[in-house]
């Protein structure tokens, strides 16, 4: 995966213990890598699912005084009216589509692939299937992305897809991170959508 001609290392993969019949692609947040999330998924994995945790390319990020770090796209600011470079976000989405297309070529049905992300990693989505199921999780003490932004996002998502397919869960005391209960909710969501097949 690359963006703006900047290359990123190969994704970290948690292989399926049995024959792969489903795939979860998970994008980390700003400044992170896929390694820690691969470890998190290894702790909740289902035996028929392969988990792919790509690493973002390294680039300067305007929000962080142009500091160079792993980032799916440049972030100008965090307020709802902050400027965004839609072309760069679309390019990141196209790079994710390459991963999805590769898994389809490997024999995985497209409806057996889930895309998920943390923080900035939840951003590069290009096109939304009206019947898609969405689980959005948010900590009620997140100082970086306030809960209000999560609420606004879920309301926007409900206008793009069937609202009954959108689930919004909040976690008491959770900051800009993850927690055990959230990961168990994620596992339940994934297992419901991607049950084993014969």
C-alpha positions in Angstrom: 0.0 0.0 0.0 1.2 3.4 -0.7 0.1 7.0 -0.9 1.7 9.9 -2.8 4.5 7.5 -3.9 5.4 6.8 -0.2 5.6 3.1 0.4 4.5 1.2 3.5 5.7 -2.1 4.8 3.7 -5.3 4.1 0.6 -5.7 6.3 0.8 -7.7 9.5 -1.5 -10.8 9.1 -3.1 -13.0 11.7 -3.7 -16.2 9.7 -6.8 -18.3 10.0 -6.3 -21.6 12.0 -8.5 -23.4 9.5 -9.4 -22.9 5.8 -10.0 -19.1 5.3 -13.6 -18.3 4.5 -13.6 -14.6 5.7 -11.3 -11.7 6.1 -11.2 -8.7 8.4 -9.1 -5.7 7.2 -8.3 -3.3 10.0 -6.6 0.1 9.7 -4.8 1.6 12.7 -4.9 5.2 13.8 -2.6 8.1 13.2 1.0 7.5 14.2 0.5 3.8 14.9 1.1 0.6 13.0 -0.8 -2.6 12.4 1.3 -4.7 14.8 -0.6 -3.9 18.1 -4.0 -4.4 16.5 -2.9 -7.7 15.0 -2.0 -8.8 18.6 -5.5 -7.6 19.7 -7.2 -9.6 17.0 -5.1 -12.6 17.8 -6.7 -12.6 21.2 -10.3 -12.6 19.8 -9.8 -14.4 16.5 -12.2 -16.9 15.0 -10.5 -19.9 13.4 -11.9 -19.4 9.8 -11.1 -15.6 9.6 -7.8 -14.0 8.4 -7.1 -10.6 9.9 -5.1 -8.1 7.8 -3.6 -5.1 9.6 -1.9 -2.9 7.0 0.6 -0.1 8.0 0.0 3.4 6.8 2.7 5.1 4.7 4.9 7.7 6.6 4.1 11.3 5.7 4.1 14.8 7.2 0.9 15.5 9.1 -0.3 19.2 9.2 -2.2 18.7 12.4 1.0 17.6 14.2 3.1 20.5 12.9 4.1 18.6 9.8 5.8 15.9 11.9 6.4 12.8 9.7 4.5 9.7 11.0 2.4 6.8 9.8 -0.8 8.3 8.4 -3.4 7.2 5.9 -3.8 10.8 4.8 -2.9 14.3 5.9 -5.1 15.8 8.7 -5.5 19.5 8.7 -7.5 19.9 11.9 -10.0 18.1 14.1 -13.0 20.5 14.1 -16.0 19.6 12.0 -15.3 22.6 9.6 -11.6 21.7 9.2 -10.4 21.6 5.6 -9.9 18.1 4.1 -8.0 16.9 1.1 -10.7 14.6 -0.5 -8.4 13.4 -3.2 -5.8 12.1 -0.7 -8.6 10.4 1.3 -9.9 8.8 -1.9 -6.4 7.6 -2.8 -6.2 5.9 0.6 -9.6 4.3 0.0 -8.4 3.0 -3.4 -5.3 1.5 -1.7 -7.7 -0.4 0.7 -9.8 -1.5 -2.3 -6.6 -3.1 -3.7 -6.4 -5.3 -0.5 -10.0 -6.2 -0.9 -9.6 -7.1 -4.6 -6.6 -9.3 -3.7 -8.7 -11.3 -1.2 -11.5 -11.7 -3.7 -8.9 -13.0 -6.2 -7.8 -15.4 -3.4 -11.4 -16.8 -3.4 -13.0 -14.9 -0.6 -16.5 -13.6 -1.4 -16.8 -9.9 -1.2 -19.7 -10.2 1.3 -17.3 -12.2 3.6 -14.8 -9.2 4.0 -15.2 -6.7 6.8 -13.4 -3.4 6.9 -12.8 -1.8 10.2 -10.6 1.0 11.5 -9.6 2.9 14.6 -9.6 6.7 14.7 -8.1 7.9 11.4 -8.2 4.3 10.2 -11.9 4.5 10.0 -11.8 7.3 7.5 -10.7 6.0 4.1 -14.0 4.5 2.9 -15.0 5.0 -0.7 -18.7 4.2 -1.4 -21.1 2.7 1.0 -23.4 -0.3 0.4 -26.9 0.7 1.6 -27.3 -2.7 3.2 -24.0 -2.8 5.0 -23.9 -3.4 8.8 -21.9 -0.9 10.8 -20.7 -1.0 14.4 -19.3 2.3 15.6 -17.7 2.4 19.1 -16.6 5.4 21.1 -15.2 6.1 24.5 -17.3 8.6 26.5 -14.1 10.3 27.8 -12.2 10.6 24.5 -10.3 13.9 24.7 -9.0 13.7 21.1 -12.3 12.9 19.2 -15.1 14.0 21.5 -18.2 11.8 21.9 -20.2 14.5 20.2 -18.3 13.9 16.9 -19.0 10.2 17.2 -22.7 10.9 17.6 -22.7 13.2 14.6 -20.9 10.6 12.6 -23.4 7.9 13.4 -26.3 10.2 12.5 -24.7 10.9 9.1 -24.1 7.1 8.6 -27.8 6.5 9.2 -28.6 8.7 6.3 -26.3 6.7 4.0 -27.3 3.2 4.9 -30.3 1.4 6.3 -30.5 2.9 9.9 -31.4 -0.4 11.5 -28.0 -1.7 10.4 -26.1 0.9 12.3 -25.1 0.2 15.9 -23.4 2.8 18.1 -21.8 1.7 21.4 -20.2 3.9 24.0 -17.8 2.8 26.7 -17.8 4.5 30.1 -14.4 5.9 31.1 -12.7 4.9 27.8 -10.5 7.6 26.3 -9.0 7.5 22.7 -8.3 3.9 22.9 -9.9 0.5 23.1 -11.0 -1.7 26.0 -11.8 -5.4 26.6 -15.6 -4.9 26.4 -15.2 -3.1 23.1 -13.1 -5.9 21.7 -15.6 -8.5 22.8 -18.4 -6.5 21.1 -16.3 -6.3 18.0 -15.8 -10.1 18.1 -19.6 -10.7 18.5 -20.3 -8.3 15.6 -17.7 -10.0 13.3 -18.8 -13.5 14.3 -22.5 -12.6 13.5 -21.6 -11.3 10.1 -19.0 -13.9 9.2 -20.1 -17.2 10.6 -18.2 -20.4 9.6 -19.2 -21.9 6.3 -19.1 -25.6 5.3 
